[in-house]
């Protein structure tokens, strides 16, 4: 009698009926008591950014997330990263996700070198580990003498290089990227692709939000289409993108 063993790949991220709401105020001068204590103020509005989204991602999987502007993609990623608490639903992860985005919180007045050190220590490196890896991480950025300048003088592409080098210096088990690979020259994209492939080869997980559809096809074997805060489609990238493009190209 033959006995068959079914091998399953461990789940890295599990999202269940996720809802994420946040408040915005049209009048930024609204009194502190109104905005924080009484939860009201001039022009107060609740944005329901993510509405009942569910999906699983397995270890070693690279998943792209596409959708129109304001569809909830970045909010979804921020919630998985632990930066935005769910209004309801559940997010389970097998390791701490690391979020990489062009708008990430760095120190504008500090030099590139200083930001590398601070970023690496925030990821859990000791001072000695940072010193040992500093030249290697700096070399990966290809920023050269620009590392001596304050971060506020950097272009978005230069900031993305710096942040990517720091975020992947510890080989995170779960890497969340929000548009960061859509900037930078061809040489840096090739380097970043090699680093991501190394991450995935070690059973790491990638979630990539991007408006660059060729980037999704090149780097991901699966795509999620988020529209209006809801998951419209989950499947093979070419098929998902084809349906999204037909939607996006419809006359207004």
Buried (B, 14 or more C-beta within 10 A) or exposed (E): EEEEEEEEEEBBBBBBEBBBBBEEBEEEEBEEEBBEEEEEBEEBEEBBBBBEBEBBBBBBBBBBBBBBEEBBBBBBBBBBBEBBEBBEBEBEBBEEBBBBBBEBEBEEEBBBBBBBBBBBEEBEBEEEBBEEBBEEBBEBBBBEEBBEBBBEEBEBBBBBBBBBBBBBBBEBBBBBBBBBBBBBEEEBBEBBBEBBBEBBEEBBBBBBBBEBBEBBBEBBEBBBBBBBBBBBBBEEBEEBBEEBEEBEEEEE
